[in-house]
Amino acid sequence: MLAIVCPGQGSQTPGFLSPWLELPGVADHLKNLSELSGRDLIEFGTVADEETIKDTAVAQPLIVAAGLVAARQLFADGGVPAGAVVAGHSVGEITATALTAALSENDAMMFVRERANAMAEAAAATPTGMAAVLGGAADDVAAAIEAVGLTAANANGAGQTVAAGTLEQIAAFVENPPAKARVIPLKVAGAFHTSHMAPAVGVLEALAPSLRPADPSVRLLSNYDGAEVASGSANLESLVAQVSRPVRWDLCMDRLAELGVTGILELPPAGTLVGLAKRGLRGTATFALKTPEDLEAAREFVAEHAGGEDRD
């Protein structure tokens, strides 16, 4: 069984879209996505520096667009194979929603535009950030996060938790990490998936009635609990709420294991989620689709693991 996974914010790197623009049709696709997002994604994905693409209002539509562009090149018919399962981490859940047609590509880009702008505005209200915790005993990590007033915003599995809060809290956490753990500040501009993002939820609640959700075409997992979403409308409600509640990627990986997934392919900007899978789902084949040079091997990987079986 094949899983397609879509990364979240912090996975972007300067110039990562440049090789994709050499493929026929990609420039036009990105121009359309740029118009929908209100951002010049070609410029941001090719020549912008690291600090520029760290901006939440830029990073989120850029990451979603990258996944959509690569998926169109990977799947000749534009669709994820029947029998596959799709999941995305944080903003990557919007990419996953579009790939499964639970929102149209246009609606997904409008959603990520409003999400990114609202989260950037919320982040600007108070200097906040996030830090990854690698290793350490779960109880020790939880206690250390709570001790400095941070929130466990991402439970990523494979011994990784992401804490979020004010920059002062992050600095205190870095100075006093949990026993046998490393704390690494992340390249994000806000305390995402915490109460700091509550204002953005209201913006998305106001946007939701203008969108047209549909039931996903293949299995789509939720960041909330790792379960398959029940319907397009339920998925949209979850996407709205996701902004200020923790991402449970650990539960998504648990569900992939329960489903019997044999191969996990990560769309661009790829690397983070297959890294977690290598540690948390040992023995499961993984593939990070990073550049067009990987496409032929990626298609072979898809053919090997896509069973095309009916959904339960």
matplotlib code that plots the C-alpha trace (Angstrom):
import matplotlib.pyplot as plt

x = [0.0, 1.2, 1.1, 1.6, 2.7, 3.0, 5.5, 4.8, 6.4, 10.1, 10.8, 11.4, 14.9, 16.1, 15.8, 14.1, 11.6, 14.2, 14.7, 10.9, 10.5, 12.5, 9.6, 6.9, 3.8, 5.2, 5.7, 2.1, 0.9, 2.9, 1.7, -1.9, -1.2, 0.6, -2.5, -4.6, -2.3, -1.4, 2.3, 4.9, 5.7, 8.1, 10.3, 10.0, 10.8, 13.8, 15.7, 14.4, 16.7, 16.1, 14.9, 12.3, 10.8, 10.7, 7.9, 4.7, 2.7, 5.2, 6.2, 2.8, 1.5, 4.9, 5.0, 1.4, 2.2, 5.3, 3.4, 0.7, 3.2, 5.2, 2.1, 0.8, 4.2, 4.3, 0.8, 0.1, -3.6, -3.4, -4.8, -3.5, -3.8, -6.9, -6.1, -3.4, -3.6, -2.7, -1.7, 0.0, 1.8, 0.3, 0.1, 0.8, -2.7, -4.0, -1.8, -3.2, -6.7, -6.3, -4.6, -7.6, -10.1, -11.6, -11.0, -10.4, -6.9, -8.3, -10.1, -7.1, -4.9, -7.5, -7.6, -3.8, -3.6, -6.0, -4.5, -0.9, -1.9, -3.9, -1.3, 1.4, -0.7, -1.3, 2.4, 3.3, 1.2, 3.7, 7.2, 6.7, 8.4, 8.9, 11.7, 12.1, 12.9, 14.9, 15.2, 14.6, 12.0, 8.4, 7.6, 10.7, 10.1, 6.5, 7.5, 10.2, 7.8, 5.3, 7.8, 8.7, 5.1, 5.4, 2.8, 3.5, 2.3, 3.5, 3.8, 5.8, 6.6, 10.1, 11.2, 10.4, 8.2, 7.9, 7.3, 5.9, 5.4, 7.1, 10.7, 11.6, 10.1, 11.9, 15.2, 14.7, 13.9, 17.0, 19.1, 17.5, 16.7, 15.1, 17.5, 19.1, 17.4, 18.5, 16.4, 16.7, 14.9, 13.0, 12.9, 9.3, 7.9, 5.2, 3.9, 1.7, -0.9, -1.3, -3.6, -1.4, -3.1, -6.7, -7.3, -6.5, -9.2, -11.9, -10.6, -10.9, -14.3, -15.5, -13.9, -15.2, -18.8, -17.4, -15.6, -17.0, -15.7, -16.1, -15.6, -12.0, -11.3, -8.9, -8.1, -7.2, -5.9, -6.4, -3.7, -6.2, -6.3, -4.7, -8.1, -9.5, -11.7, -15.4, -16.4, -15.3, -17.2, -15.7, -12.2, -12.7, -13.9, -10.8, -8.5, -9.9, -9.5, -6.0, -4.5, -4.7, -4.6, -1.7, -0.6, -0.6, 1.7, 2.6, -1.0, -0.9, 2.1, 0.4, -2.5, -0.2, 1.2, -2.3, -3.3, -0.3, 1.5, 4.5, 5.8, 5.8, 6.5, 7.0, 6.3, 8.5, 10.0, 10.7, 12.9, 11.4, 8.5, 10.5, 13.1, 10.5, 9.2, 12.6, 12.8, 9.2, 8.1, 11.2, 11.1, 8.7, 10.2, 10.4, 11.1, 11.8, 10.8, 13.0, 13.8, 12.6, 15.5, 13.7, 10.5, 11.3, 12.4, 9.3, 7.0, 8.6, 8.1, 4.5, 3.9, 5.6, 3.5, 0.2, -2.1, -5.2, -7.4, -10.8, -11.2, -12.6]
y = [0.0, 3.5, 6.6, 10.1, 12.5, 16.3, 18.3, 21.4, 24.7, 24.8, 22.3, 25.0, 25.9, 28.7, 27.9, 24.6, 25.2, 26.2, 22.7, 22.2, 25.3, 23.5, 21.1, 21.9, 23.5, 24.1, 27.9, 28.3, 26.1, 28.2, 31.5, 30.4, 29.3, 32.6, 34.5, 32.5, 33.0, 36.6, 35.8, 35.5, 31.9, 31.6, 34.4, 33.0, 29.5, 30.4, 33.6, 34.6, 34.1, 32.0, 34.8, 35.9, 32.4, 32.0, 34.5, 32.6, 34.5, 33.3, 29.9, 28.3, 29.0, 28.1, 24.7, 23.9, 25.0, 22.9, 19.7, 20.4, 21.1, 17.9, 15.8, 16.9, 15.9, 12.6, 11.4, 11.6, 11.7, 14.3, 11.9, 9.9, 6.1, 4.4, 2.5, 5.0, 7.0, 10.6, 12.7, 16.1, 17.7, 21.0, 23.2, 20.1, 18.9, 21.5, 20.0, 16.6, 17.9, 19.2, 16.0, 14.0, 16.5, 17.3, 20.9, 22.0, 23.3, 26.8, 26.6, 25.0, 27.9, 30.5, 28.7, 28.7, 32.3, 33.4, 30.9, 32.2, 35.8, 35.4, 33.3, 35.8, 38.6, 36.5, 35.8, 39.5, 40.3, 38.7, 37.4, 33.6, 30.5, 26.8, 24.4, 20.7, 18.4, 15.3, 12.4, 12.3, 10.4, 11.4, 12.3, 14.4, 16.2, 17.0, 18.3, 20.5, 22.0, 22.7, 24.1, 27.1, 27.7, 26.2, 24.1, 20.7, 21.9, 18.9, 15.3, 13.9, 10.5, 8.9, 10.7, 14.2, 16.8, 20.4, 23.0, 26.4, 29.7, 33.1, 33.6, 34.2, 30.8, 29.2, 30.7, 29.4, 26.0, 25.9, 26.9, 24.1, 21.2, 17.9, 15.3, 13.3, 15.6, 18.2, 21.3, 22.9, 26.2, 25.9, 28.2, 29.3, 32.7, 31.9, 29.5, 27.6, 25.1, 26.9, 29.5, 32.2, 31.4, 31.7, 34.9, 33.0, 30.5, 33.2, 34.3, 30.8, 30.2, 33.3, 31.9, 28.4, 29.0, 30.3, 27.0, 23.8, 20.8, 17.3, 13.8, 12.8, 10.5, 8.3, 7.8, 11.2, 11.2, 14.0, 15.7, 15.8, 12.1, 10.2, 8.8, 8.9, 11.9, 11.2, 13.7, 16.8, 19.1, 17.4, 17.8, 21.5, 22.0, 20.1, 22.2, 25.4, 24.1, 22.7, 26.2, 26.4, 22.8, 20.3, 18.3, 14.6, 13.3, 10.4, 9.2, 9.6, 7.3, 4.8, 4.7, 4.2, 1.2, -0.1, 0.2, -1.9, 0.8, -0.6, 2.6, 6.3, 8.9, 12.5, 15.4, 18.5, 20.1, 16.5, 15.0, 15.8, 13.3, 10.4, 11.0, 10.6, 7.5, 5.9, 6.2, 5.6, 3.1, 0.9, -1.5, 0.7, 1.8, 5.6, 7.9, 11.7, 13.4, 16.4, 17.3, 16.4, 14.0, 11.8, 11.5, 8.4, 6.5, 8.0, 6.6, 3.2, 3.5, 4.3, 1.4, -0.9, 0.1, 1.3, -1.7, 0.0, -1.9, -0.6, 1.4, -0.4]
z = [0.0, -0.9, 1.3, -0.2, 2.5, 2.3, 4.5, 6.6, 7.3, 7.8, 5.0, 2.4, 1.2, -1.0, -4.7, -4.3, -7.1, -9.7, -11.3, -11.5, -13.7, -16.4, -17.0, -19.6, -18.0, -14.6, -15.1, -16.2, -13.3, -10.8, -12.3, -11.7, -8.2, -7.6, -8.7, -6.3, -3.4, -4.0, -3.9, -6.7, -6.0, -8.9, -7.4, -3.9, -5.0, -7.1, -6.0, -2.6, 0.4, 3.4, 5.6, 3.0, 2.6, 6.4, 6.4, 7.2, 4.6, 2.0, 3.2, 3.5, -0.1, -1.4, 0.2, -0.9, -4.4, -4.5, -3.6, -6.2, -8.9, -8.2, -7.9, -11.3, -12.8, -10.9, -11.7, -15.4, -14.9, -12.1, -9.5, -6.6, -7.3, -6.0, -2.8, -1.6, 1.6, 1.8, 4.8, 5.3, 8.3, 9.4, 6.2, 4.3, 5.2, 2.8, 0.0, 0.9, 0.9, -2.7, -3.9, -2.7, -4.2, -0.8, -1.9, -5.4, -6.1, -6.4, -3.1, -1.4, -2.5, -1.4, 2.0, 2.4, 1.4, 4.1, 6.6, 6.0, 6.2, 9.3, 11.0, 10.1, 11.6, 14.7, 15.0, 14.7, 17.7, 20.0, 19.1, 19.2, 17.8, 17.9, 18.8, 18.1, 21.0, 19.9, 22.3, 26.0, 28.0, 27.1, 30.7, 31.1, 27.8, 28.8, 32.2, 30.8, 28.2, 30.8, 33.2, 30.9, 29.8, 26.3, 24.5, 22.9, 19.4, 17.3, 18.5, 15.6, 16.8, 16.4, 19.6, 18.3, 19.9, 18.9, 21.6, 20.9, 22.7, 23.2, 22.1, 25.7, 26.6, 23.7, 24.8, 28.4, 27.0, 24.9, 27.9, 30.1, 27.8, 29.1, 30.2, 27.3, 24.7, 22.2, 21.6, 18.2, 17.3, 14.0, 11.0, 11.6, 12.6, 15.1, 17.8, 15.4, 16.7, 20.0, 21.5, 20.0, 16.7, 17.9, 15.8, 12.6, 13.4, 13.2, 9.8, 8.4, 10.0, 8.0, 4.8, 5.1, 3.8, 0.5, -0.2, -1.7, 0.2, -1.2, 0.1, -0.5, -3.5, -1.5, 2.2, 3.8, 7.4, 9.9, 11.9, 14.8, 15.6, 12.7, 11.6, 8.1, 7.7, 7.5, 4.8, 3.0, 5.3, 8.4, 6.8, 6.2, 9.8, 11.0, 8.8, 10.4, 13.9, 13.2, 13.2, 17.0, 18.1, 18.2, 15.2, 16.0, 13.3, 15.6, 15.3, 11.5, 11.4, 13.7, 11.3, 8.3, 10.1, 10.9, 7.3, 6.2, 4.2, 2.5, 0.8, 1.8, -0.8, 0.3, -2.0, -2.2, -0.3, 0.8, 3.5, 6.9, 6.9, 5.4, 8.1, 10.8, 9.0, 8.9, 12.6, 13.5, 10.9, 10.6, 7.6, 5.6, 2.3, 1.8, -1.1, -0.9, -4.2, -4.2, -7.9, -11.3, -11.6, -9.0, -11.1, -13.0, -9.8, -8.0, -10.6, -10.2, -6.4, -6.9, -9.2, -6.7, -3.7, -5.2, -4.9, -6.2, -3.8, -2.7, 0.5, 3.5]

ax = plt.figure().add_subplot(projection="3d")
ax.plot(x, y, z, "-o")
ax.set_aspect("equal")
plt.show()
